[in-house]
Amino acid sequence: MKGKNDQSLQEALKLMLEEYKLSARLNETRVKQLWGTLMGKKIATYTASVAVRKHTLYLTILSAPLKQELSFAKENIRTLMNDALGEEFIQEVVIM
C-alpha cells in the first residue's frame, strides 16, 4: 500500500537531478559514452574529442573525408543521440 508521499525510485532520482541541476551534466556524460556505441568503432577511432556545451554537441574529427561525410549527417546524429537519451537534449551538432 502506497502512502501519499510514496514515489518510485526512478521518480525520486529524476526529482533529485532536477533539484540539484545535475541532469544536463549527466546527459553530457552519457553523450560521450554513447558516441562510440552509436557511431561504431571506426568513426570513434577518428574522433579526437566529443564535448557538449549548452546543448550543442562539438565533435573533433581527425579524418577530412569523414568530417565531410559527417557534416552531411548532422541532423541524423542529433536525432540518434536524442533518441538514445530519451529526450531532446542536443539542439545542434558542430563538427570541427
CNS distance restraints for C-alpha pairs under 8 A (distance, minus, plus):
assign (resid   2 and name CA) (resid   6 and name CA) 5.81 0.50 0.50
assign (resid   7 and name CA) (resid  11 and name CA) 6.23 0.50 0.50
assign (resid   7 and name CA) (resid  12 and name CA) 6.53 0.50 0.50
assign (resid   8 and name CA) (resid  12 and name CA) 6.26 0.50 0.50
assign (resid   9 and name CA) (resid  13 and name CA) 6.09 0.50 0.50
assign (resid  10 and name CA) (resid  14 and name CA) 6.16 0.50 0.50
assign (resid  11 and name CA) (resid  15 and name CA) 6.17 0.50 0.50
assign (resid  12 and name CA) (resid  16 and name CA) 6.15 0.50 0.50
assign (resid  13 and name CA) (resid  17 and name CA) 6.15 0.50 0.50
assign (resid  14 and name CA) (resid  18 and name CA) 6.27 0.50 0.50
assign (resid  15 and name CA) (resid  19 and name CA) 5.97 0.50 0.50
assign (resid  16 and name CA) (resid  20 and name CA) 6.13 0.50 0.50
assign (resid  17 and name CA) (resid  21 and name CA) 5.71 0.50 0.50
assign (resid  17 and name CA) (resid  22 and name CA) 4.88 0.50 0.50
assign (resid  17 and name CA) (resid  23 and name CA) 5.23 0.50 0.50
assign (resid  18 and name CA) (resid  22 and name CA) 6.43 0.50 0.50
assign (resid  18 and name CA) (resid  23 and name CA) 6.21 0.50 0.50
assign (resid  22 and name CA) (resid  26 and name CA) 6.19 0.50 0.50
assign (resid  23 and name CA) (resid  27 and name CA) 6.15 0.50 0.50
assign (resid  24 and name CA) (resid  28 and name CA) 6.20 0.50 0.50
assign (resid  25 and name CA) (resid  29 and name CA) 6.36 0.50 0.50
assign (resid  26 and name CA) (resid  30 and name CA) 6.19 0.50 0.50
assign (resid  27 and name CA) (resid  31 and name CA) 6.08 0.50 0.50
assign (resid  27 and name CA) (resid  85 and name CA) 7.26 0.50 0.50
assign (resid  27 and name CA) (resid  89 and name CA) 7.56 0.50 0.50
assign (resid  28 and name CA) (resid  32 and name CA) 6.53 0.50 0.50
assign (resid  28 and name CA) (resid  51 and name CA) 7.53 0.50 0.50
assign (resid  28 and name CA) (resid  52 and name CA) 5.70 0.50 0.50
assign (resid  29 and name CA) (resid  33 and name CA) 6.42 0.50 0.50
assign (resid  30 and name CA) (resid  34 and name CA) 5.97 0.50 0.50
assign (resid  30 and name CA) (resid  85 and name CA) 7.64 0.50 0.50
assign (resid  31 and name CA) (resid  35 and name CA) 6.07 0.50 0.50
assign (resid  31 and name CA) (resid  52 and name CA) 7.86 0.50 0.50
assign (resid  31 and name CA) (resid  81 and name CA) 6.97 0.50 0.50
assign (resid  31 and name CA) (resid  85 and name CA) 7.80 0.50 0.50
assign (resid  32 and name CA) (resid  36 and name CA) 7.85 0.50 0.50
assign (resid  32 and name CA) (resid  50 and name CA) 5.96 0.50 0.50
assign (resid  32 and name CA) (resid  51 and name CA) 7.08 0.50 0.50
assign (resid  33 and name CA) (resid  37 and name CA) 7.34 0.50 0.50
assign (resid  34 and name CA) (resid  38 and name CA) 5.81 0.50 0.50
assign (resid  34 and name CA) (resid  81 and name CA) 7.69 0.50 0.50
assign (resid  34 and name CA) (resid  84 and name CA) 7.93 0.50 0.50
assign (resid  35 and name CA) (resid  39 and name CA) 5.83 0.50 0.50
assign (resid  35 and name CA) (resid  40 and name CA) 7.89 0.50 0.50
assign (resid  35 and name CA) (resid  44 and name CA) 7.08 0.50 0.50
assign (resid  35 and name CA) (resid  50 and name CA) 7.79 0.50 0.50
assign (resid  36 and name CA) (resid  40 and name CA) 5.42 0.50 0.50
assign (resid  36 and name CA) (resid  41 and name CA) 6.07 0.50 0.50
assign (resid  36 and name CA) (resid  43 and name CA) 7.46 0.50 0.50
assign (resid  36 and name CA) (resid  44 and name CA) 5.02 0.50 0.50
assign (resid  37 and name CA) (resid  41 and name CA) 7.41 0.50 0.50
assign (resid  38 and name CA) (resid  80 and name CA) 7.77 0.50 0.50
assign (resid  38 and name CA) (resid  81 and name CA) 7.98 0.50 0.50
assign (resid  39 and name CA) (resid  43 and name CA) 6.13 0.50 0.50
assign (resid  39 and name CA) (resid  44 and name CA) 6.81 0.50 0.50
assign (resid  40 and name CA) (resid  44 and name CA) 6.21 0.50 0.50
assign (resid  41 and name CA) (resid  45 and name CA) 6.18 0.50 0.50
assign (resid  42 and name CA) (resid  46 and name CA) 6.84 0.50 0.50
assign (resid  43 and name CA) (resid  47 and name CA) 6.39 0.50 0.50
assign (resid  43 and name CA) (resid  66 and name CA) 7.88 0.50 0.50
assign (resid  46 and name CA) (resid  61 and name CA) 5.83 0.50 0.50
assign (resid  46 and name CA) (resid  62 and name CA) 5.28 0.50 0.50
assign (resid  46 and name CA) (resid  63 and name CA) 6.26 0.50 0.50
assign (resid  47 and name CA) (resid  59 and name CA) 7.10 0.50 0.50
assign (resid  47 and name CA) (resid  60 and name CA) 5.86 0.50 0.50
assign (resid  47 and name CA) (resid  61 and name CA) 4.60 0.50 0.50
assign (resid  47 and name CA) (resid  62 and name CA) 6.08 0.50 0.50
assign (resid  48 and name CA) (resid  59 and name CA) 7.67 0.50 0.50
assign (resid  48 and name CA) (resid  60 and name CA) 5.29 0.50 0.50
assign (resid  48 and name CA) (resid  61 and name CA) 5.78 0.50 0.50
assign (resid  48 and name CA) (resid  62 and name CA) 6.33 0.50 0.50
assign (resid  49 and name CA) (resid  58 and name CA) 7.90 0.50 0.50
assign (resid  49 and name CA) (resid  59 and name CA) 5.87 0.50 0.50
assign (resid  49 and name CA) (resid  60 and name CA) 5.14 0.50 0.50
assign (resid  49 and name CA) (resid  61 and name CA) 7.47 0.50 0.50
assign (resid  50 and name CA) (resid  57 and name CA) 7.23 0.50 0.50
assign (resid  50 and name CA) (resid  58 and name CA) 5.89 0.50 0.50
assign (resid  50 and name CA) (resid  59 and name CA) 4.89 0.50 0.50
assign (resid  50 and name CA) (resid  60 and name CA) 6.66 0.50 0.50
assign (resid  51 and name CA) (resid  57 and name CA) 5.91 0.50 0.50
assign (resid  51 and name CA) (resid  58 and name CA) 5.07 0.50 0.50
assign (resid  51 and name CA) (resid  59 and name CA) 6.58 0.50 0.50
assign (resid  52 and name CA) (resid  56 and name CA) 5.49 0.50 0.50
assign (resid  52 and name CA) (resid  57 and name CA) 4.60 0.50 0.50
assign (resid  52 and name CA) (resid  58 and name CA) 5.98 0.50 0.50
assign (resid  53 and name CA) (resid  57 and name CA) 6.77 0.50 0.50
assign (resid  53 and name CA) (resid  58 and name CA) 7.72 0.50 0.50
assign (resid  55 and name CA) (resid  89 and name CA) 6.00 0.50 0.50
assign (resid  55 and name CA) (resid  90 and name CA) 4.86 0.50 0.50
assign (resid  55 and name CA) (resid  91 and name CA) 5.58 0.50 0.50
assign (resid  55 and name CA) (resid  92 and name CA) 6.99 0.50 0.50
assign (resid  56 and name CA) (resid  90 and name CA) 5.73 0.50 0.50
assign (resid  56 and name CA) (resid  91 and name CA) 5.82 0.50 0.50
assign (resid  56 and name CA) (resid  92 and name CA) 4.81 0.50 0.50
assign (resid  56 and name CA) (resid  93 and name CA) 5.80 0.50 0.50
assign (resid  56 and name CA) (resid  94 and name CA) 7.20 0.50 0.50
assign (resid  57 and name CA) (resid  90 and name CA) 6.49 0.50 0.50
assign (resid  57 and name CA) (resid  91 and name CA) 7.94 0.50 0.50
assign (resid  57 and name CA) (resid  92 and name CA) 6.22 0.50 0.50
assign (resid  57 and name CA) (resid  93 and name CA) 4.74 0.50 0.50
assign (resid  57 and name CA) (resid  94 and name CA) 6.07 0.50 0.50
assign (resid  58 and name CA) (resid  93 and name CA) 6.12 0.50 0.50
assign (resid  58 and name CA) (resid  94 and name CA) 4.87 0.50 0.50
assign (resid  58 and name CA) (resid  95 and name CA) 5.99 0.50 0.50
assign (resid  58 and name CA) (resid  96 and name CA) 7.30 0.50 0.50
assign (resid  59 and name CA) (resid  93 and name CA) 7.65 0.50 0.50
assign (resid  59 and name CA) (resid  94 and name CA) 6.24 0.50 0.50
assign (resid  59 and name CA) (resid  95 and name CA) 4.85 0.50 0.50
assign (resid  59 and name CA) (resid  96 and name CA) 5.98 0.50 0.50
assign (resid  60 and name CA) (resid  95 and name CA) 6.04 0.50 0.50
assign (resid  60 and name CA) (resid  96 and name CA) 4.77 0.50 0.50
assign (resid  61 and name CA) (resid  66 and name CA) 7.30 0.50 0.50
assign (resid  61 and name CA) (resid  67 and name CA) 5.77 0.50 0.50
assign (resid  61 and name CA) (resid  95 and name CA) 7.06 0.50 0.50
assign (resid  61 and name CA) (resid  96 and name CA) 6.27 0.50 0.50
assign (resid  62 and name CA) (resid  67 and name CA) 7.51 0.50 0.50
assign (resid  63 and name CA) (resid  67 and name CA) 6.03 0.50 0.50
assign (resid  64 and name CA) (resid  68 and name CA) 6.22 0.50 0.50
assign (resid  65 and name CA) (resid  69 and name CA) 6.22 0.50 0.50
assign (resid  66 and name CA) (resid  70 and name CA) 6.02 0.50 0.50
assign (resid  67 and name CA) (resid  71 and name CA) 6.10 0.50 0.50
assign (resid  67 and name CA) (resid  95 and name CA) 6.90 0.50 0.50
assign (resid  67 and name CA) (resid  96 and name CA) 7.52 0.50 0.50
assign (resid  68 and name CA) (resid  72 and name CA) 6.83 0.50 0.50
assign (resid  69 and name CA) (resid  73 and name CA) 6.85 0.50 0.50
assign (resid  70 and name CA) (resid  74 and name CA) 6.28 0.50 0.50
assign (resid  70 and name CA) (resid  95 and name CA) 7.63 0.50 0.50
assign (resid  71 and name CA) (resid  95 and name CA) 6.50 0.50 0.50
assign (resid  73 and name CA) (resid  77 and name CA) 6.16 0.50 0.50
assign (resid  74 and name CA) (resid  78 and name CA) 6.20 0.50 0.50
assign (resid  74 and name CA) (resid  92 and name CA) 7.96 0.50 0.50
assign (resid  74 and name CA) (resid  93 and name CA) 5.82 0.50 0.50
assign (resid  74 and name CA) (resid  94 and name CA) 7.79 0.50 0.50
assign (resid  75 and name CA) (resid  79 and name CA) 6.17 0.50 0.50
assign (resid  75 and name CA) (resid  93 and name CA) 7.61 0.50 0.50
assign (resid  76 and name CA) (resid  80 and name CA) 5.99 0.50 0.50
assign (resid  77 and name CA) (resid  81 and name CA) 6.11 0.50 0.50
assign (resid  77 and name CA) (resid  93 and name CA) 7.60 0.50 0.50
assign (resid  78 and name CA) (resid  82 and name CA) 6.14 0.50 0.50
assign (resid  78 and name CA) (resid  90 and name CA) 6.09 0.50 0.50
assign (resid  78 and name CA) (resid  91 and name CA) 7.09 0.50 0.50
assign (resid  78 and name CA) (resid  92 and name CA) 6.81 0.50 0.50
assign (resid  78 and name CA) (resid  93 and name CA) 6.50 0.50 0.50
assign (resid  79 and name CA) (resid  83 and name CA) 6.01 0.50 0.50
assign (resid  80 and name CA) (resid  84 and name CA) 6.24 0.50 0.50
assign (resid  81 and name CA) (resid  85 and name CA) 6.18 0.50 0.50
assign (resid  81 and name CA) (resid  90 and name CA) 7.23 0.50 0.50
assign (resid  82 and name CA) (resid  86 and name CA) 5.93 0.50 0.50
assign (resid  82 and name CA) (resid  87 and name CA) 5.50 0.50 0.50
assign (resid  82 and name CA) (resid  88 and name CA) 5.23 0.50 0.50
assign (resid  82 and name CA) (resid  89 and name CA) 6.03 0.50 0.50
assign (resid  82 and name CA) (resid  90 and name CA) 6.27 0.50 0.50
assign (resid  83 and name CA) (resid  87 and name CA) 6.63 0.50 0.50
assign (resid  83 and name CA) (resid  88 and name CA) 7.80 0.50 0.50
assign (resid  85 and name CA) (resid  89 and name CA) 7.58 0.50 0.50
